[in-house]
């Protein structure tokens, strides 16, 4: 690029225009096009999203094939009508459950067998009595936060039986109304 500027200067053609410090346009433009493209600091062209908001990122969500797709009233209002959802996670080592506000995505109450107060009282951290204890503690913490209803939809891989059912049944027995949506 520097050689081109020096050659133009030697020829006496002083129509060179310096637009920015990062690139130089060539002088002999009859069609009005810039022949040298602007380059970024990293040596590649800048990538911006469609709305020019976030550089160097790609949108991960898929664009809808039908942008005029109808969204039902229930789909639009369910998060406000039933704002709290129950999430139960059971592994081979521990059990945990939480109540989350669906609109703000904040956890209102959390209970698990990994916490220090529960860990000492249980013989095993992943059996049915542990699941019942997690449900009871979660119900107490939810009532402190003024939450009395919640919804539960099991994950695709989970079946609503055994330990998961024990946690939900314990919540119901301790005063939290749970709506279970099974597909």
C-alpha positions in Angstrom: 0.0 0.0 0.0 2.8 2.4 0.9 4.5 1.7 -2.5 1.4 2.7 -4.3 1.3 6.0 -2.5 4.9 6.7 -3.3 4.4 5.8 -7.0 1.4 8.1 -7.2 3.4 10.9 -5.6 6.3 10.4 -8.0 4.0 10.6 -11.0 2.7 13.9 -9.8 -0.9 12.7 -9.4 -2.0 14.3 -6.1 -5.6 13.3 -6.2 -5.0 10.7 -3.4 -7.6 10.9 -0.8 -6.9 9.7 2.8 -10.2 8.7 4.3 -9.1 7.0 7.5 -5.8 5.9 9.1 -6.6 2.3 8.5 -6.9 2.3 4.7 -6.1 4.5 1.7 -8.2 4.8 -1.5 -6.5 4.8 -4.8 -6.6 7.9 -6.9 -7.7 6.8 -10.3 -11.3 6.2 -9.6 -13.5 7.0 -12.5 -16.5 4.9 -11.5 -16.6 6.3 -8.0 -15.7 3.0 -6.4 -13.1 2.6 -3.7 -10.6 0.0 -5.0 -8.9 -0.7 -1.6 -11.4 -2.1 0.9 -11.3 -0.9 4.5 -9.8 -3.4 6.9 -10.2 -3.7 10.6 -7.5 -3.8 13.3 -7.4 -7.6 13.2 -6.9 -7.8 9.4 -10.3 -9.0 8.5 -13.5 -7.2 7.6 -15.7 -6.3 10.6 -18.8 -8.5 11.0 -22.0 -6.9 12.3 -25.3 -8.5 12.9 -28.4 -7.4 10.9 -29.2 -4.7 13.5 -25.5 -3.6 13.6 -25.4 -4.1 17.4 -22.9 -6.8 18.2 -19.7 -7.2 16.3 -18.0 -10.6 15.8 -21.0 -12.6 17.0 -23.5 -14.7 15.3 -27.2 -15.2 16.2 -27.6 -18.6 17.6 -31.4 -18.9 17.5 -33.0 -20.0 14.3 -35.0 -17.5 12.3 -38.5 -18.6 11.9 -39.5 -19.9 8.4 -42.8 -18.1 8.8 -42.3 -14.7 10.5 -46.1 -14.1 10.4 -46.7 -17.3 12.5 -49.6 -17.0 14.9 -48.7 -17.1 18.6 -51.7 -18.1 20.6 -53.0 -16.2 23.6 -52.0 -19.0 25.9 -48.4 -19.0 24.7 -48.2 -15.2 25.3 -49.8 -15.2 28.7 -48.8 -18.5 30.4 -45.7 -17.1 31.9 -47.7 -14.4 33.7 -50.7 -16.6 34.7 -48.5 -19.3 36.2 -45.3 -17.5 37.0 -43.4 -20.1 39.0 -42.0 -23.3 37.7 -40.4 -26.2 39.5 -37.1 -27.7 38.4 -35.9 -31.0 39.9 -32.5 -32.5 39.2 -31.6 -35.9 40.4 -28.2 -37.5 40.0 -26.5 -40.5 41.4 -25.0 -38.5 44.2 -27.5 -35.8 45.1 -31.0 -34.3 44.7 -31.7 -30.6 44.1 -34.9 -28.7 43.4 -35.7 -25.0 42.8 -38.6 -22.7 42.2 -38.0 -20.2 39.4 -40.0 -17.1 38.4 -40.6 -17.6 34.7 -40.6 -13.9 33.7 -37.6 -12.6 35.6 -35.7 -16.0 35.6 -34.9 -15.5 39.3 -34.8 -18.5 41.7 -37.2 -17.9 44.5 -36.4 -21.0 46.6 -33.7 -23.6 46.3 -33.1 -26.9 48.3 -30.7 -29.7 47.8 -29.0 -32.5 49.6 -25.6 -30.9 49.0 -26.2 -28.1 51.5 -24.5 -28.4 54.9 -27.7 -28.4 57.0 -29.3 -31.2 55.0 -26.2 -33.2 54.4 -25.6 -33.9 58.1 -29.2 -35.1 58.8 -29.4 -37.7 55.9 -27.9 -41.2 55.7 -27.9 -41.1 51.9 -28.2 -38.0 49.7 -29.9 -39.6 46.7 -32.6 -42.0 48.0 -36.4 -41.5 48.5 -36.2 -40.1 52.1 -33.7 -37.5 50.7 -36.2 -36.6 48.0 -38.9 -36.2 50.6 -36.6 -34.0 52.7 -35.8 -31.8 49.8 -39.5 -31.3 49.0 -40.3 -30.4 52.6 -37.4 -27.9 52.8 -38.3 -26.4 49.4 -41.9 -26.0 50.5 -40.8 -24.1 53.7 -38.6 -21.8 51.8 -41.2 -21.2 49.1 -43.8 -20.2 51.7 -41.3 -17.8 53.2 -41.1 -16.2 49.8 -44.9 -16.1 49.5 -45.1 -18.7 46.7 -48.0 -21.2 47.0 -48.4 -22.4 43.4 -46.0 -23.7 40.8 -46.0 -25.7 37.6 -43.8 -28.7 36.8 -43.1 -30.1 33.3 -40.7 -33.1 33.3 -37.7 -33.0 31.0 -37.9 -35.3 27.9 -35.6 -37.9 29.5 -37.4 -37.9 32.9 -40.3 -40.1 33.8 -42.7 -38.8 36.4 -42.2 -41.7 38.8 -39.9 -42.7 41.7 -37.7 -39.9 43.1 -39.1 -37.1 41.0 -42.6 -38.0 42.0 -41.5 -38.1 45.7 -40.2 -34.6 45.5 -43.4 -33.3 43.9 -45.6 -35.2 46.3 -43.7 -33.9 49.2 -44.2 -30.3 48.0 -47.9 -31.0 47.6 -48.2 -32.5 51.1 -46.4 -29.5 52.6 -48.8 -26.9 51.2 -47.5 -26.0 47.7 -50.0 -26.5 44.9 -48.2 -28.1 41.9 -49.7 -28.4 38.4 -47.9 -31.2 36.6 -48.0 -31.1 32.8 -47.3 -34.5 31.3 -47.0 -34.7 27.5 
